[in-house]
């Protein structure tokens, strides 16, 4: 099957990039020294700031997901508290977790797709808004629900293996989770750009990664570690706030203020990383399919994955 924007590169060779014309993003290239994962995040953040209203999309996803889990999961917890943890109560918990997880996943993927639409529209010279991206994502709602169902099933299977097979199950689950994360790294952009179903999206995402970056890969995009580094200070502030509150007296007011500021900082950081991470995936998809990626140095995208035997470090 032929996909739009396909280039037939040799395995492991990045597709030829089209020359980028002048663009509202401007130029964020000019890298000196080794390419690092945080450089891609920094550049994508600079691009995303051109459409700051799109940061509302991960906020909507977080609120919607929390509401979904509260509606479907909390009733099961209440049944367990009032009737014990046996029999029907466990059934309520499991059913609520599965249904709530699916709905929360569908909501998250919906707004991820909306952000990908926005990134593509901006890269193609348009001017995306929250309304335009949400309408575009709604046009793919069937595919989005299918992808959410598949991710919920796979996630549940991985957790079941980890919980029921001891140490070996934990190891298998971890390796399976890593393999699934890499194989599906570009799945949402594939669904958006190619109207692919869930299974086709996995195959296409995996094929794009193999064709563009090669086989036997490890991701150099250590976004989790970068996010953790940013969150160290707010987490320490959160514990400091709790400590001040527990002391009582005049320190309580300061503790409440410190705790509130820390929580706000953690929420803001989570939203920012969710947005820039999905934006970067959209740009990586464009790179892998030979579409222009204005405002980004191609070396940032070429270094997103590296052979496992490569001892070079990308942070």
RAVEN-V458726 format. One record per backbone hydrogen bond with DSSP energy under -0.5 kcal/mol. CO is the residue of the C=O (numbers start at 1). NH is the residue of the N-H. E is the energy in kcal/mol with one decimal. If there is no record, write none. Layout:
BEGIN
{{CO | NH | E} {CO | NH | E}}
END
This chain:
BEGIN
{{3 | 6 | -1.7} {7 | 9 | -1.0} {10 | 13 | -2.6} {12 | 14 | -0.5} {23 | 26 | -1.7} {26 | 28 | -0.5} {36 | 39 | -1.2} {36 | 40 | -1.0} {37 | 41 | -1.7} {38 | 42 | -2.5} {39 | 43 | -2.3} {40 | 44 | -2.7} {41 | 45 | -2.4} {42 | 46 | -1.8} {43 | 47 | -1.8} {44 | 48 | -2.8} {45 | 49 | -1.8} {47 | 50 | -1.7} {48 | 51 | -2.1} {49 | 52 | -0.7} {51 | 54 | -2.0} {52 | 55 | -2.0} {53 | 56 | -1.9} {54 | 57 | -1.6} {54 | 58 | -0.5} {55 | 59 | -0.9} {56 | 60 | -2.6} {57 | 61 | -2.1} {58 | 62 | -2.4} {59 | 63 | -2.5} {60 | 64 | -2.8} {61 | 65 | -2.6} {62 | 66 | -2.2} {63 | 67 | -2.2} {64 | 68 | -2.3} {65 | 69 | -2.4} {66 | 70 | -2.1} {67 | 71 | -2.4} {68 | 72 | -2.3} {69 | 73 | -2.7} {69 | 74 | -1.0} {73 | 76 | -0.5} {73 | 77 | -1.6} {74 | 78 | -2.5} {75 | 79 | -2.2} {76 | 80 | -2.2} {77 | 81 | -2.5} {78 | 82 | -2.1} {79 | 83 | -2.3} {80 | 84 | -1.6} {86 | 89 | -1.5} {87 | 90 | -0.7} {87 | 91 | -1.5} {88 | 92 | -2.5} {89 | 93 | -2.2} {90 | 94 | -2.9} {91 | 95 | -2.8} {92 | 96 | -2.8} {93 | 97 | -2.6} {94 | 98 | -2.4} {95 | 99 | -2.8} {96 | 100 | -2.7} {97 | 101 | -2.1} {98 | 102 | -2.3} {99 | 103 | -2.6} {100 | 104 | -2.8} {101 | 105 | -2.4} {102 | 106 | -2.8} {103 | 107 | -2.4} {104 | 108 | -2.5} {105 | 109 | -2.8} {106 | 110 | -2.2} {107 | 111 | -2.0} {108 | 112 | -2.0} {109 | 113 | -2.8} {110 | 114 | -1.9} {111 | 115 | -2.0} {112 | 116 | -2.1} {113 | 117 | -2.5} {114 | 118 | -2.1} {115 | 119 | -2.5} {116 | 120 | -2.6} {117 | 121 | -2.6} {118 | 122 | -2.4} {119 | 123 | -2.4} {120 | 124 | -1.8} {121 | 126 | -3.4} {122 | 125 | -1.7} {129 | 133 | -2.2} {130 | 134 | -2.4} {131 | 135 | -2.3} {132 | 136 | -1.9} {133 | 137 | -2.4} {134 | 138 | -2.3} {135 | 139 | -1.2} {137 | 140 | -1.9} {138 | 141 | -1.6} {140 | 144 | -2.5} {141 | 145 | -2.5} {142 | 146 | -1.9} {143 | 147 | -2.4} {144 | 148 | -2.5} {145 | 149 | -2.2} {146 | 150 | -2.0} {147 | 151 | -2.5} {148 | 152 | -2.1} {149 | 153 | -2.2} {150 | 154 | -2.7} {151 | 155 | -2.4} {152 | 156 | -2.2} {153 | 157 | -2.3} {154 | 158 | -2.5} {155 | 159 | -2.2} {156 | 160 | -2.2} {157 | 161 | -2.2} {158 | 162 | -2.2} {159 | 163 | -2.2} {160 | 164 | -1.8} {161 | 165 | -1.3} {165 | 169 | -2.1} {166 | 170 | -2.3} {167 | 171 | -2.3} {168 | 172 | -2.9} {169 | 173 | -2.9} {170 | 174 | -2.3} {171 | 175 | -2.6} {172 | 176 | -2.8} {173 | 177 | -2.4} {174 | 178 | -2.3} {175 | 179 | -2.5} {176 | 180 | -2.5} {177 | 181 | -2.3} {178 | 182 | -2.1} {179 | 183 | -2.6} {180 | 184 | -2.1} {182 | 185 | -1.3} {184 | 187 | -1.8} {186 | 190 | -1.9} {187 | 191 | -2.6} {188 | 192 | -2.4} {189 | 193 | -2.8} {190 | 194 | -2.7} {190 | 196 | -0.7} {191 | 195 | -1.1} {197 | 201 | -2.5} {198 | 202 | -1.7} {199 | 203 | -2.2} {200 | 204 | -2.8} {201 | 205 | -2.7} {202 | 206 | -2.5} {203 | 207 | -2.4} {204 | 208 | -2.6} {205 | 209 | -2.1} {206 | 210 | -2.3} {207 | 211 | -3.0} {208 | 212 | -2.1} {209 | 213 | -2.7} {209 | 214 | -0.7} {210 | 12 | -0.9} {210 | 214 | -1.5} {211 | 13 | -0.7} {216 | 308 | -2.5} {218 | 306 | -2.3} {220 | 222 | -1.5} {221 | 223 | -2.5} {222 | 226 | -2.1} {223 | 227 | -3.0} {224 | 228 | -2.4} {225 | 229 | -2.2} {226 | 230 | -1.9} {227 | 231 | -1.6} {228 | 232 | -0.7} {229 | 232 | -0.7} {230 | 234 | -0.5} {231 | 235 | -2.3} {232 | 236 | -2.5} {233 | 237 | -2.6} {234 | 238 | -2.2} {235 | 239 | -2.3} {236 | 240 | -2.4} {237 | 241 | -2.5} {238 | 242 | -2.3} {239 | 243 | -2.4} {240 | 244 | -2.2} {241 | 245 | -2.3} {242 | 246 | -2.3} {243 | 247 | -1.1} {244 | 248 | -0.9} {245 | 248 | -0.8} {248 | 251 | -1.1} {249 | 252 | -1.4} {250 | 254 | -0.7} {251 | 255 | -2.5} {252 | 256 | -2.7} {253 | 257 | -2.2} {254 | 258 | -2.6} {255 | 259 | -2.6} {256 | 260 | -2.6} {257 | 261 | -2.4} {258 | 262 | -2.3} {259 | 263 | -2.4} {260 | 264 | -2.3} {261 | 265 | -2.4} {262 | 266 | -2.3} {263 | 267 | -2.3} {264 | 268 | -2.7} {265 | 269 | -2.5} {266 | 270 | -2.2} {267 | 271 | -2.4} {268 | 272 | -2.6} {269 | 273 | -2.6} {270 | 274 | -2.2} {271 | 275 | -2.3} {272 | 276 | -2.6} {273 | 277 | -2.2} {274 | 278 | -1.8} {275 | 279 | -2.2} {276 | 280 | -2.3} {277 | 281 | -1.7} {278 | 282 | -2.0} {279 | 283 | -1.9} {280 | 284 | -2.6} {281 | 285 | -2.4} {282 | 286 | -2.0} {283 | 287 | -2.3} {284 | 288 | -2.5} {285 | 289 | -1.7} {286 | 291 | -2.5} {287 | 290 | -1.2} {293 | 296 | -1.7} {297 | 300 | -1.8} {297 | 301 | -0.8} {298 | 302 | -2.7} {299 | 303 | -1.5} {301 | 304 | -1.5} {304 | 220 | -2.6} {304 | 221 | -0.6} {306 | 218 | -2.4} {307 | 310 | -1.4}}
END
